[in-house]
Amino acid sequence: GKIFYGCSRYPKCDYAVWNKPVNKECPSCGHYFMLEKNTKKDGLHFKCPECNFVEKVEEKETAERLENAVK
């Protein structure tokens, strides 16, 4: 099966997404989280599940995330 992220209040809440949610407010609509996506075409970016705003992740930020993940 494919990994998914769901609501911790299941079964009362059945919200699920397949991209990793990140604690980052959407700068376009103010939605309280964004989804992390990584594609060959667009690379690593954040996408808002409400308004579909896309924010490219800079290479420096990607390197910092990888460095922190190893620790």
matplotlib code that plots the C-alpha trace (Angstrom):
import matplotlib.pyplot as plt

x = [0.0, 0.8, 1.6, -1.0, -1.5, -4.8, -6.6, -5.8, -9.6, -10.5, -13.3, -15.0, -12.7, -11.8, -9.6, -6.6, -3.8, -1.0, 1.5, 3.2, 1.5, 3.9, 3.3, 3.5, 0.7, -0.3, 0.9, -1.9, -5.1, -3.9, -4.7, -3.0, -0.9, 0.6, 1.6, 5.1, 5.5, 8.6, 8.4, 10.9, 9.4, 9.0, 11.4, 10.6, 7.7, 4.8, 1.2, -1.8, -4.7, -7.3, -6.2, -3.5, -0.9, 2.6, 5.8, 9.1, 11.6, 15.0, 18.1, 19.5, 16.3, 16.4, 20.0, 19.1, 16.2, 18.3, 21.1, 18.5, 16.9, 20.3, 20.8]
y = [0.0, 3.7, 5.8, 8.3, 10.8, 10.8, 12.6, 11.4, 11.5, 8.6, 7.4, 10.6, 12.4, 10.6, 13.3, 11.8, 13.1, 11.3, 14.1, 15.0, 17.8, 20.5, 23.1, 26.1, 28.6, 29.3, 32.8, 33.1, 32.0, 31.6, 27.9, 26.5, 23.8, 23.0, 19.7, 18.8, 17.4, 16.2, 15.6, 15.2, 18.1, 20.6, 19.4, 19.9, 22.3, 23.1, 23.1, 24.4, 21.8, 24.7, 27.1, 25.1, 27.8, 26.4, 27.5, 26.3, 25.2, 26.7, 24.5, 26.0, 25.1, 21.6, 21.1, 22.3, 20.0, 17.0, 18.0, 18.2, 14.9, 13.1, 14.3]
z = [0.0, -0.3, 2.7, 3.7, 6.5, 8.3, 11.1, 14.6, 15.5, 13.2, 12.8, 13.7, 11.2, 8.0, 6.4, 4.6, 2.3, 0.5, 0.7, 4.0, 5.8, 7.1, 9.8, 7.4, 6.8, 3.2, 2.3, -0.3, 1.6, 5.2, 5.4, 8.5, 6.8, 3.4, 1.8, 0.9, -2.6, -4.5, -8.2, -11.0, -12.9, -10.1, -7.4, -3.8, -3.1, -0.8, -2.0, -0.3, -0.1, -0.1, -2.9, -4.7, -4.1, -4.8, -3.1, -4.5, -1.8, -2.3, -2.5, 0.7, 2.6, 1.1, 2.3, 5.8, 6.0, 5.0, 7.5, 10.3, 9.3, 9.7, 13.3]

ax = plt.figure().add_subplot(projection="3d")
ax.plot(x, y, z, "-o")
ax.set_aspect("equal")
plt.show()
